């Protein structure tokens, strides 16, 4: 089982800290790191918008219901 599946909060913190350290080691400034974070959030928003615009109901591939259906 993956770390993300076991403890999502700890996994996200671990990934964030590791990514931050990589950026720092590669000479990124505070402003550049904030820009990267903004770009990641933009990607997430774009992905979510694409996901939420898909038709609701059962997936043709898996037969699993969309979790947004409730």
N, C-alpha and C positions, 0 to 999 in steps of 0.2 A: 504494500500500500504506500502511496506517495505521501510526502510530507504535507502537501496541500490538502489531501483527503483526510489526513489525521488531524491537522490543526491549521485551518486556513489563516487565522490571525498570525500565528507564529511564522508560517510559511511566507506570507506577504511581507512581514517585517524583515525576515532573513534575506529575501530576494532584494528588497529595497536597499538594505544596508550594503549588500554585496555589490549591487549595481552602482550605488553612490561611490563606494570605494574605488571601483573600476574607473568611473568618470574622473574622480580626483587624481588617481594615479596617472591618468592620461592627460592631465593638465587642464581639465575643464574648470572654468570659473563658476562662481555662484550663479551668475546670470545665465551662463550656458546650461548649467544643470537645471535651473528653473525652466528654461526653454525646452529642454529634453522632456521634463515632466509634463509640460503643457502639450507637447507633441504626443506623448503617450496617452494623455487624457483625450486628446482629439481623436486618436485612433480608436479608443474605447467608445467614445460617443458615436463615431461613424459606424462601428460594428454594431452597437446597440440599435441605432436607427435602422440599419439593414435588417437586423433580427426582428425588431418590433413591426416592421412593415410587411413581413411575410404573412401569408394567410394563416389564420388560426385553425386549430383542429389537428387531426392526425397527420403526421409526417408520412409522405408517400414511401420514403426509404425505410424507415424504422417501424412505423406503426405506433410510435410513441406520441402521446398528446403533448401539445405545446404547454410548458409550465405557466405561461401567462394566462391561460384559460381559467385557472382557478379551480 
